[in-house]
Amino acid sequence: MRALAERRELRMDYRAAGAAAYLGLGATWAMGLSSSAAQLQANPASVPKSLLAITGVIPFTETIFMWQSFLITAVLLLVSITIATSSAPGPNAAMTAEDMGIEISHDDAITVPPPQKPGEWLEQSPMLTILLVLLAIGWLVYEFSRQSAIVAISNLNTYNFMFVMAGLLLHWRPKRFLAAVTKAVPATAGVLIQFPLYGAIATILTQAKNGAGVTLSDQISHAFVSISTQHTYPLVIGVYSAILGFFVPSGGGKWLLEAPYVMQAANDLKVHLGWAVQIYNAAEALPNLINPFWMLPLLGVLGLRARDLVGFTFLQLLVHLPVVLFLLWLLAYTLQYHQPVVP
């Protein structure tokens, strides 16, 4: 993209091209060998024992290598290309990198402009810093009180967490902290800072229990069974996985927290287990189209902002959502359930 942007005779819209470059991750990545869920389920050593008892081993021939999976992927590729080419502004209306004031050559300079909008005032206020640091202190007190300090600090997660929180506190304002991290690791700064927060959400979903000792995942599994049938399962799980993807944007990590109740519900409703994995894969990619989390490395390379791409990728989402859900529901009729194969 950067090389094409230097060719001024092309008059290429830099925003539309950036959105098109992102579609490999925002549309189809989970339907192939990049699928963390399919990779985990195909390798018994990678599946937690509690999950293995529910799903067994599911080979690629039952997930990403089924003709149904190839069909969805082909449709998404065709739809994505059609939308990308038809929605890109023509040469007369195109906003080139030069028009946007973006220097194609590499530039390490990072500045923090004064806040102008409510969201910008908040990210330059110490309120978020104080809230996060107080929560962190509370957890650290608990962690060090239940075990010796040597054991606690030897946990790599705790070790990293303390340094992240210390860095945030010393910079005082979130915007300054993010600017410092971005300067140090430009392409992955957002991932490094946001992922621990998503990890906390995942822990709550998998470990929180009610007064009777029933985990939140078990409660969700029972809820899915109560509102679904064998034929409506693809629609219900597809919508649920897409929504959850906004809060926990992680293919493999999110699968491990979803799988126990999603796959148990599939067993109860007699839904093809491999197709249940593909339902997750296809639906989980949808929020990536408008979730800026996975855009961050690309944005860092191109010098764009998320809002430059989201208008184009949101259009993709409007079309992809009904197409994906319809195909997941329709193709489920071509598959039959069989018992999990536990090694």
Phi, psi and omega per residue, in radians:
M1 nan -0.790 -3.138
R2 -1.101 -0.679 3.112
A3 -1.145 -0.716 3.112
L4 -1.173 -0.627 -3.125
A5 -1.134 -0.453 3.122
E6 -1.279 -0.312 3.125
R7 -1.501 1.584 -2.999
R8 -1.121 -0.418 -3.128
E9 -1.190 -0.297 -3.129
L10 -1.287 -0.495 -3.052
R11 0.863 0.884 -3.113
M12 -1.465 2.288 3.054
D13 -1.205 1.991 -3.019
Y14 -1.150 -0.595 -3.141
R15 -1.220 -0.829 -3.122
A16 -1.122 -0.669 3.114
A17 -1.167 -0.666 3.088
G18 -1.107 -0.725 3.101
A19 -1.114 -0.692 3.121
A20 -1.153 -0.671 3.123
A21 -1.140 -0.434 -3.109
Y22 -1.454 -0.253 -2.988
L23 -1.148 -0.420 3.084
G24 -1.054 -0.615 3.098
L25 -1.546 -0.597 -3.052
G26 -1.432 -0.175 -3.035
A27 -2.208 -0.839 -2.900
T28 -2.178 -0.066 -2.971
W29 -1.013 -0.662 -3.030
A30 -1.351 -0.109 -3.115
M31 -1.556 -0.050 -3.112
G32 -2.116 -2.697 -3.075
L33 -1.159 -0.245 3.081
S34 -1.327 -0.137 -3.094
S35 -1.142 1.977 3.107
S36 -1.138 -0.696 -3.112
A37 -1.099 -0.806 3.138
A38 -1.151 -0.684 3.120
Q39 -1.103 -0.788 -3.137
L40 -1.095 -0.788 -3.059
Q41 -1.230 -0.400 -3.131
A42 -1.469 -0.197 -3.094
N43 -2.080 1.845 -3.067
P44 -1.029 -0.519 -3.138
A45 -1.232 -0.332 -3.107
S46 -1.613 -0.256 -3.065
V47 -1.600 2.218 3.053
P48 -0.960 2.519 -3.069
K49 -0.999 -0.669 -3.129
S50 -1.124 -0.620 3.120
L51 -1.367 -0.628 -3.134
L52 -1.047 -0.615 3.120
A53 -1.153 -0.454 -3.116
I54 -1.529 -0.766 -2.984
T55 -1.803 -0.442 -2.967
G56 1.143 -2.925 3.084
V57 -1.574 2.273 -3.137
I58 -2.050 1.822 -3.095
P59 -1.212 2.889 3.131
F60 -1.037 -0.500 3.138
T61 -1.144 -0.274 3.115
E62 -1.811 0.001 -3.132
T63 -2.256 -1.653 -2.967
I64 -1.302 -0.302 -3.117
F65 -1.743 0.212 3.043
M66 -1.372 2.638 3.138
W67 -1.116 -0.515 3.105
Q68 -1.095 -0.672 3.117
S69 -1.188 -0.727 3.099
F70 -1.075 -0.655 -3.120
L71 -1.141 -0.821 3.122
I72 -1.044 -0.768 -3.126
T73 -1.071 -0.772 3.141
A74 -1.102 -0.744 3.118
V75 -1.090 -0.774 -3.133
L76 -1.122 -0.690 3.095
L77 -1.068 -0.803 -3.128
L78 -1.118 -0.799 -3.138
V79 -1.108 -0.771 -3.100
S80 -1.087 -0.801 -3.131
I81 -1.119 -0.723 -3.133
T82 -1.085 -0.817 -3.128
I83 -1.160 -0.737 -3.100
A84 -1.085 -0.758 -3.108
T85 -1.289 -0.631 -3.096
S86 -1.376 -0.416 -3.104
S87 -1.648 -0.185 -3.131
A88 -1.263 2.269 3.093
P89 -1.052 2.550 3.114
G90 -1.268 3.100 -3.078
P91 -0.984 -0.624 -3.095
N92 -1.268 -0.527 -3.105
A93 -1.815 -0.046 -3.051
A94 -1.149 2.460 3.016
M95 -1.770 1.793 -3.139
T96 -1.383 2.961 3.083
A97 -1.031 -0.664 3.124
E98 -1.143 -0.722 3.109
D99 -1.074 -0.586 -3.110
M100 -1.490 0.000 3.134
G101 1.293 0.426 -3.116
I102 -1.685 2.144 3.095
E103 -1.445 2.083 -3.099
I104 -1.164 -0.583 3.105
S105 -1.178 2.662 -3.045
H106 -1.145 2.395 -3.132
D107 -2.446 2.139 -3.106
D108 -1.566 -0.146 -3.062
A109 -1.164 2.301 3.136
I110 -2.252 2.211 3.118
T111 -2.161 2.696 3.092
V112 -1.946 1.774 -3.113
P113 -1.213 2.734 3.109
P114 -1.123 2.551 -3.114
P115 -1.167 2.484 3.123
Q116 -2.241 -0.464 -3.103
K117 -2.011 2.829 -3.116
P118 -0.949 -0.754 3.135
G119 -1.104 -0.617 -3.141
E120 -1.270 -0.597 3.058
W121 -1.095 -0.686 -3.105
L122 -1.172 -0.748 -3.094
E123 -1.282 -0.231 3.055
Q124 -1.826 0.190 3.073
S125 -1.761 2.579 3.115
P126 -1.320 -0.027 -3.068
M127 -1.056 -0.807 3.134
L128 -1.116 -0.675 3.107
T129 -1.062 -0.829 -3.116
I130 -1.077 -0.770 -3.122
L131 -1.077 -0.852 -3.113
L132 -1.144 -0.714 -3.113
V133 -1.176 -0.672 3.093
L134 -1.102 -0.757 3.081
L135 -1.085 -0.710 3.138
A136 -1.126 -0.741 3.129
I137 -1.077 -0.749 3.122
G138 -1.035 -0.747 3.133
W139 -1.200 -0.697 -3.136
L140 -1.136 -0.673 3.082
V141 -1.048 -0.767 3.114
Y142 -1.119 -0.774 -3.080
E143 -1.103 -0.723 -3.112
F144 -1.409 -0.338 -3.135
S145 -1.423 -0.393 -3.075
R146 -1.649 -0.065 3.132
Q147 -2.744 2.963 -3.125
S148 -1.174 2.700 -3.106
A149 -1.077 -0.634 -3.132
I150 -1.105 -0.769 -3.141
V151 -1.160 -0.720 -3.092
A152 -1.135 -0.810 -3.070
I153 -1.312 -0.310 3.124
S154 -1.321 -0.246 3.062
N155 -1.276 2.056 -3.055
L156 -1.044 -0.605 3.127
N157 -1.120 -0.768 3.119
T158 -1.125 -0.729 -3.131
Y159 -1.038 -0.868 3.137
N160 -1.151 -0.685 -3.118
F161 -1.055 -0.739 -3.137
M162 -1.086 -0.716 -3.126
F163 -1.234 -0.657 3.100
V164 -1.093 -0.788 -3.133
M165 -1.192 -0.645 3.097
A166 -1.126 -0.724 3.098
G167 -1.095 -0.745 3.109
L168 -1.073 -0.771 -3.113
L169 -1.143 -0.740 -3.102
L170 -1.187 -0.550 3.085
H171 -1.429 -0.311 3.004
W172 1.239 -0.825 -3.123
R173 -1.897 2.312 -3.075
P174 -0.944 -0.681 -3.091
K175 -1.107 -0.701 3.137
R176 -1.189 -0.674 3.112
F177 -1.103 -0.806 3.139
L178 -1.128 -0.640 3.110
A179 -1.116 -0.693 3.134
A180 -1.159 -0.741 3.126
V181 -1.155 -0.717 -3.141
T182 -1.088 -0.661 3.114
K183 -1.156 -0.591 -3.124
A184 -1.355 -0.783 -3.114
V185 -2.326 1.406 -2.971
P186 -0.997 -0.735 -2.990
A187 -1.385 -0.399 -3.013
T188 -2.209 0.264 -3.063
A189 -1.017 -0.832 -3.101
G190 -1.102 -0.657 3.127
V191 -1.132 -0.760 -3.096
L192 -1.116 -0.615 -3.079
I193 -1.492 -0.692 -3.050
Q194 -1.387 -0.531 -2.999
F195 -1.081 -0.679 3.074
P196 -1.036 -0.579 3.105
L197 -1.195 -0.698 3.089
Y198 -1.176 -0.574 3.069
G199 -1.086 -0.657 3.104
A200 -1.128 -0.714 3.090
I201 -1.071 -0.744 3.141
A202 -1.090 -0.691 3.134
T203 -1.110 -0.736 3.114
I204 -1.068 -0.749 -3.092
L205 -1.159 -0.556 -3.040
T206 -1.697 -0.372 -3.019
Q207 -2.051 -0.288 -3.133
A208 -1.158 2.397 -3.125
K209 -2.237 2.702 3.061
N210 -1.538 -3.027 -3.094
G211 -1.088 -0.421 3.133
A212 -1.552 0.032 3.126
G213 1.450 0.217 3.134
V214 -1.530 2.244 -3.106
T215 -1.221 2.770 3.123
L216 -1.091 -0.626 3.138
S217 -1.125 -0.675 3.095
D218 -1.132 -0.713 3.130
Q219 -1.101 -0.715 3.129
I220 -1.159 -0.681 3.121
S221 -1.036 -0.824 3.127
H222 -1.097 -0.642 3.139
A223 -1.134 -0.708 3.130
F224 -1.111 -0.759 -3.135
V225 -1.105 -0.648 -3.077
S226 -1.236 -0.480 -3.081
I227 -1.859 -0.001 -3.064
S228 -2.075 2.820 2.928
T229 -2.170 3.087 3.128
Q230 -1.007 -0.599 -3.052
H231 -1.568 -0.453 3.122
T232 -1.607 -0.127 -3.140
Y233 -0.944 -0.823 -3.133
P234 -1.002 -0.683 -3.140
L235 -1.206 -0.802 -3.095
V236 -1.117 -0.853 -3.111
I237 -1.214 -0.619 3.106
G238 -1.074 -0.811 3.107
V239 -1.132 -0.759 -3.129
Y240 -1.084 -0.804 -3.122
S241 -1.110 -0.659 3.123
A242 -1.145 -0.750 -3.140
I243 -1.158 -0.786 -3.129
L244 -1.113 -0.486 3.124
G245 -1.076 -0.425 3.080
F246 -1.196 -0.560 -3.038
F247 -1.679 -0.531 3.115
V248 -2.262 1.357 -3.077
P249 -1.376 1.278 -3.139
S250 -2.552 2.048 -3.081
G251 -1.033 -1.005 -3.092
G252 -1.310 -0.782 -3.121
G253 -1.101 -0.733 3.140
K254 -1.187 -0.572 3.114
W255 -1.124 -0.724 -3.116
L256 -1.127 -0.515 3.114
L257 -1.525 -0.485 3.110
E258 -1.442 -0.676 -2.933
A259 -0.952 -0.757 -3.077
P260 -0.957 -0.751 -3.111
Y261 -1.584 -0.554 3.108
V262 -1.151 -0.776 -3.107
M263 -1.332 -0.550 3.048
Q264 -1.123 -0.719 3.077
A265 -1.105 -0.646 3.096
A266 -1.108 -0.717 3.079
N267 -1.095 -0.788 -3.100
D268 -1.121 -0.615 -3.089
L269 -1.650 0.014 3.125
K270 1.081 0.832 3.078
V271 -1.729 2.420 3.117
H272 -0.912 2.126 -3.019
L273 -1.171 -0.673 3.094
G274 -1.107 -0.660 3.112
W275 -1.216 -0.554 3.057
A276 -1.064 -0.666 3.074
V277 -1.127 -0.733 -3.128
Q278 -1.235 -0.552 3.028
I279 -1.036 -0.796 3.086
Y280 -1.059 -0.820 -3.086
N281 -1.051 -0.837 -3.082
A282 -1.198 -0.722 -3.101
A283 -1.327 -0.593 -3.095
E284 -1.136 -0.470 -3.142
A285 -1.329 -0.378 -3.051
L286 -1.033 -0.877 -3.125
P287 -1.117 -0.337 3.097
N288 -1.049 -0.425 -3.104
L289 -1.129 -0.486 -3.126
I290 -2.211 -0.019 3.089
N291 -1.509 2.056 -3.055
P292 -1.221 -0.136 -3.054
F293 -0.988 -0.906 -3.098
W294 -1.402 -0.184 3.080
M295 -1.332 -0.324 -2.933
L296 -0.961 -0.838 3.122
P297 -1.055 -0.726 3.132
L298 -1.133 -0.739 3.125
L299 -1.072 -0.676 3.119
G300 -1.128 -0.663 3.141
V301 -1.233 -0.704 -3.022
L302 -1.556 -0.278 -3.107
G303 1.345 0.365 3.138
L304 -1.762 3.004 3.023
R305 -1.955 2.789 -3.088
A306 -1.016 -0.667 -3.097
R307 -1.161 -0.329 3.074
D308 -1.221 -0.504 -3.077
L309 -1.745 -0.549 -2.934
V310 -1.070 -0.573 3.110
G311 -1.025 -0.704 3.138
F312 -1.326 -0.739 -3.106
T313 -1.277 -0.474 3.080
F314 -1.145 -0.654 3.058
L315 -1.063 -0.708 3.075
Q316 -1.053 -0.765 -3.121
L317 -1.073 -0.721 -3.122
L318 -1.015 -0.572 3.133
V319 -1.551 -0.724 -3.078
H320 -1.104 -0.706 -3.032
L321 -0.986 -0.993 3.127
P322 -1.147 -0.600 -3.135
V323 -1.136 -0.815 -3.123
V324 -1.119 -0.839 -3.114
L325 -1.089 -0.698 3.129
F326 -1.118 -0.797 -3.123
L327 -1.164 -0.678 3.104
L328 -1.069 -0.728 3.140
W329 -1.224 -0.806 -3.068
L330 -1.157 -0.824 -3.054
L331 -1.255 -0.315 3.080
A332 -1.088 -0.461 3.124
Y333 -1.208 -0.292 -3.106
T334 -1.573 0.009 -3.049
L335 -2.143 2.573 3.124
Q336 -2.035 2.528 -3.137
Y337 -1.288 2.484 2.946
H338 -2.444 2.694 -3.048
Q339 -1.058 2.529 3.094
P340 -1.080 2.517 3.126
V341 -1.745 1.842 -3.116
V342 -1.719 2.117 -3.106
P343 -1.204 nan nan
